[in-house]
Amino acid sequence: MSTASIFNIQRFSLHDGPGIRTTVFFKGCNLSCAWCHNPESFSIRPQISLDRKKCSSCGRCVESCPQHLHQINQEGAHLFSTNGCSACGKCIDACPAQALTLIGRQMELEEVLAVIRKDARYYGPSGGGVTCSGGEATLQYEFLLELLSACKRESFHTCLETNGLVAWERLQKLAEVTDLFLFDFKHSDDSLHRLYTGSSNRPILENLERLLGQESSVCLRCPIIPTINDTDTHFSAIRELKARYPQLAGLELMPYHDIGVSKWKSIGSGYTLESVRPPTPEIIAEWNRKVGIEPSKP
Amino acid sequence: MYHNPKLDLDYALEFTALYQSESDRSLREAKCLRKQIPYVLEPIQEEDLLAGYMKHGFVGFSPQYGGSYTYYYWDDRVEAALAELEGTLDEDYQNRVEEMRAFWRTENTDTKMRERFKERYGQDLSRRGYFYGVTRIAGMNVDLDLLIHEGLPGLRKRIEHFRKINTNENFYTALELSIDSLADACLLYAGQAQEQAKTASEPRKKELAEMEAILRRIAAAPPATFKEALQLIWIYAVCSDLMNFGRMDNYLSDFYVRDLDAGILDEEEAIRWLSSFYRSIIRVSKVHDSRILIGGRGRKNEAAADRLALVLIEVSKRVIEVVPQLTLRYYRGINPELMKKTLENIAAGAVYPIVYSDEVTLPAMEKMYRIDPETAEKWVPFGCGEYTIEGYGAATPNTGLTCPTLLDALLHHGRESFFGQQVMKDYGAPEDFETFDQLFAAYEDCARETCAQMAVHEQLNYQVAGEESDYLHLSLLVHDCLETGKGIFSGGCRYLCATDEIFGFITFADSMMAIKRCVYEEKRFSLSRLVEMLDANFEGFEQERALLLAAPKYGNDDDEADEMAVRLFHHLAGLHAEGCRQTSLHYYGMVSVNNSGSAERGAVTAATPCGRKRSEPLSNGNSPSLGADVNGLTATLNSMSKFDPCDHVGVVHNIRFNKDMLKNNMDKVRTLLEIFYENGGAQTNLSSIGRGDLEQALIHPEQYQNLIVRIGGFSARFIELDPIVQHELILRTTYEEC
């Protein structure tokens, strides 16, 4: 039985494709976008997360950790090093304040399907279904393929959210069991794409072209991050893609929001975009206008 | 009322003398009503379009619980009047008052009923720590269709018709007199309208003239227009303490559509009159009642009814108030506009309509009540959400059972631990319950006896009421009273039922789950150790409490937790049915429809094994324990759908949306809810008043005067609520976008 590292299964998901959906979040990513709001999905391994607001500095975690990775200093601050952490979970059991949680675990296919099936009655009538997201779900290709195939066998609509950095052979195979791709387009400038995500955008754009060439249904999703890609050059590149691929099933701008900031801290990582503020509704409307998206009717 | 202690005392003496002068049950009531009605009616108020308001006197007949119960007597008010009049009353008068006081002390129906219960059980059922019984008639839904289509003259004809068939002469004479009292009320108000018009402003003069004409007409003829029908309903309501208005779109829509088509009414004018109807209901201030139903299968003319239903939803958006509790019965194939407009109301900050599912409840009512599908279509929720059959039933909710307190006492040798009262027999020490099944058996034994006593209490409540009076106004419009010549509680009501309100049921179910998991399955600690933790309110037991909190909880679509809740619910329903079989009631069912009682009872309830601390709120209705639903809205709805609808006659599910989420996803939410109603979901209280709004309202109450919130079985102005209840509302889950 194959398993995958999953860090969340979100039910009643309203924004990861059409209708009412269940979104399966795969852990592990091959990009490391500076603005990521799911930084806990970078690593494929399970991780301990510390919610400092809940911590009472009681020190039970210090006693319980075999690696001695927890410390409470003289000011009562909780210091936690993830280096060498095997995510054994002993500190989680010991914590009376429930400040420590484990992110991600290996799940079997049937286990994931059982959760998906619980909301089966809502999918069809709402035009919804199942979305695989991440992290980058295609990294756990075998499992993903099995999962999407199983969903199709049960007549669930399937969406795959991807950054597009995946071998074409695999993507092609996945396309057979994917009703709609939610395909990221992060930066039109290749060197800046490398800088902010760690990879070139070329293989990604090639995959986009191939998917659209074989008439897969694709919705292009463009994260817009103030100071990074909210430029006229990038907006016109988006417009060009839209013009070149009239067969796109949709185009959405994903304006930056800062709900991920606390997550970076809780897993002990540094966040580089602290000074970036989320855009106002007026700015978002302006961005949409620039790429030719009509404001939605009230 | 005179609002003058001497005149009011005079009235009380006269009423008492009249009561004593007539020994026939039917005629006595008819005479008392004719004396009482002109006395209790209050004048037409400045903006009224519908005449009618009443205040009960010191002594009188209470047609439902407006006064309290049947022939009631309020000695505290007599005492206050006497104190005010001290030194002004001659000795003879004082003696007469004292005789009256002595007379009613034993003659009032409440005392008679409680004595009757004592004969059997040695003590009355006013309060036993974890269960209670009150005396009253409540929640009547009568055949208003009959009232407005027959009018007073048509009802007189019906009386004459059945008088010839049956033998109970005095009963029919009394019914005739009770119609006279309704006509008297119309004419009294017509006179008042005429009088007020003399000094009124021009526009008001016109309104009063219209009111006078309507009142004179309906005193003698069946209503011919929408406005006349509405006025007749209201006059009847005022005289008979009617607080629930049943399927208004069904019985009133032909008047509405006919007047529209005839060009004598337009939608705005109808809204103006319905708003006045709403204001009349608001003035009566029965916040736990005042239901108006719309939708549902089996309406006479669905298209016409939908038109009126849409207007009523609009009125509930314009008149943002605590009552009336506008209630929509959803069914597969319903006009989609009704659901759309409902969600628009909720997104606009209204709490109405409340939505119920015919798909779930119709077949359940058929089965529980043993009735045909056509009769089942007459089902209506009243009050905080108890079901009855409009025009054919009674389902007074007079008993209550607080489940977590029962468990608390069971774990403490029969002593509930908040106040330390002995409330049940000692079932042994915690360590004696060696298995979960043993604990369950003790619970079952105790709950069985409780349900039996409560059922007896409910039956006696009707029986004694029926021995004392025929409840003439109710009997006029509830089948089969006229048909059989019997008063409603003397054998006339076709489906004489009662309901029991259970409190904190989910807290109880989650507690049993936590005990089963932590004590008996995982053996983390013993039951007696758990009792120590509860007694310490978990102080020093934080880690153990974390284990209890981590045990599966209802509301997350977790099969184990949900099965525990469903099993306990089913079992308790069975005990109610068993209790019922020892009475003459047609059905005695339980409801999980709590009002503010879940928070208020929580304040005096010890810590519970689910991890809830002492004095924290109990769960409300069949909604999850506070904060326990962490798997999202579909999971919560799925849990709520698992109960067998044949196990209850009313549940509430509180669903609070983030306002933007609702506005941005109206169609998805509508689809979600419709699927819920079609797959086992019985009811929803929808709202979009978020936590932030509530917190702001506490800081700036002056800016939130009109913030109406849904608590469970009723709504209230948030800033007027007890802090305990406000706290509970803030803690509830709001479903956000994800």
Interface residues (C-beta under 8 A of the other chain):
Chain A: Q10 R11 F12 S13 L14 H15 G19 I20 A94 C95 P96 A97 Q98 K118 D119 R121 Y122 P125 S126 G128
Chain B: E542 Q543 R545 A546 L549 D557 N631 G632 L633 T634 A635 N638 M661 N665 K668 T671 L672 E674 I675 N679 Y735 E737 C738
